[in-house]
């Protein structure tokens, strides 16, 4: 069960990272809101396994998405 949670967390983190990179493009900053939702789910799944790879990925993506939202004022 813990291995499945780890795989799910890593997959969610990688998907969120790809979406985050797309959202860094100017005028596509609103994409960061769904990225934050994905990161929260990834963090929830990443807390359970012993290896915290997925948790680390999701936290890093979430921090970058929050910084991008802060810089863009939440939308742009």
N, C-alpha and C positions, 0 to 999 in steps of 0.2 A: 504494500500500500504506500509506503513512504517513497519507494522508487517511482511509482506512478505520479505521486505528487511532485516529485523533483522534475520529472520529464515534462509534466504539464506546466510547471512554473517556468522552466527554461523556454519552452515553446511560446508561452505567452510573452515572456520577456523579449524574445527575438522578434516576434511579430510587432510588439509595441516599439521596439527599437527601429524597425523598418518604417513604421508609421511616423515615428518621431523625426527621422531624417527627412521624410517628405514634408513634414510640418515646419521644418526650419526654413524652407523656401518662403520668401516674402509673400504676404497676403494669404498664406495657408496656415497661419498660426492657430486657427480655431481647431485644427486637427489635434492639437495637444490635449484638449479636454477629454476626448475618448481614449487617448493614450494614457492619461492619468487613471481612468477607470480600469483599463487593462492592467496597469501596474498594480493597482490595489488588489485585483484578483490574483495576480502573479505573486504578490507579497503574501497573501493569505495561503496560497498553495506552497510557497517557498519556506514557510516557517516550520513545517512539520518534519521534513527530512533532516538527516544529520549533516549532509553536505549542503551548504548554503549558496550554491552557485546561482540558482534561479532567484533567490532572494536578493543577492548582490546585483544581478543584472537589472531586476525590476526597480530596486531603489535608485540605481544610477540613472536609468532611463527616466524615472519619475522626477528626479532632481533636475535633470536637464530640461525636461518638459516644463517644470514649474518656472525655471529661470527664463525659458523662452516666452512663457505666458506673461511673466512679470515685465519683461522687456517690451513685449508687444501690447501691453495694456489689456490682455485677456482675450483679444479677438484677432488682431492683425499680426 
